[in-house]
Amino acid sequence: MQAFRTRGVAVAAVAQGTGAEAQRFCGPLETGFPCYGDPGKRAYRAFGLGRIGFVRMIVQPFLENPSLAWRRVRDADLAGARMPHSDVQQLGGVAILERGGVVRYLHRARQTDDLPPMLDVLAELDHLGLSASA
């Protein structure tokens, strides 16, 4: 989180579910930034974040890389999946927005755990010249 603060960048997460459900999901992660609920998945639609089919989510990974697939199963947040507004097939993403809501970078996940490394996001901020230190 400090790496974003030193760049003068505000970070927020949008999670499935109500505000309370989002807090139950994000709270244990101790992210250090706000986590908002989106029970209608409007933000997901606005960013064009799709859903993954069960074959691509479950069967294909076991055929391509069984050890990675088993790690995904082991690390799955089953408590989060049982929340009323949770959709295990919903894919996430990472967006960098300028003030005013202009999207300058968007990573759309291709798998449920497909998020860019933080160092890549920081490098993209620096490349775009959006950080205060750039």
Secondary structure as UniProt FT lines:
FT   HELIX           2..6
FT   TURN            7..8
FT   STRAND          13..17
FT   HELIX           19..26
FT   HELIX           27..29
FT   STRAND          35..38
FT   TURN            39..40
FT   HELIX           42..46
FT   TURN            47..48
FT   HELIX           55..59
FT   HELIX           60..64
FT   HELIX           66..75
FT   HELIX           78..81
FT   TURN            84..85
FT   TURN            88..89
FT   STRAND          93..97
FT   TURN            99..100
FT   STRAND          103..108
FT   TURN            112..113
FT   HELIX           118..128
FT   TURN            132..133
//
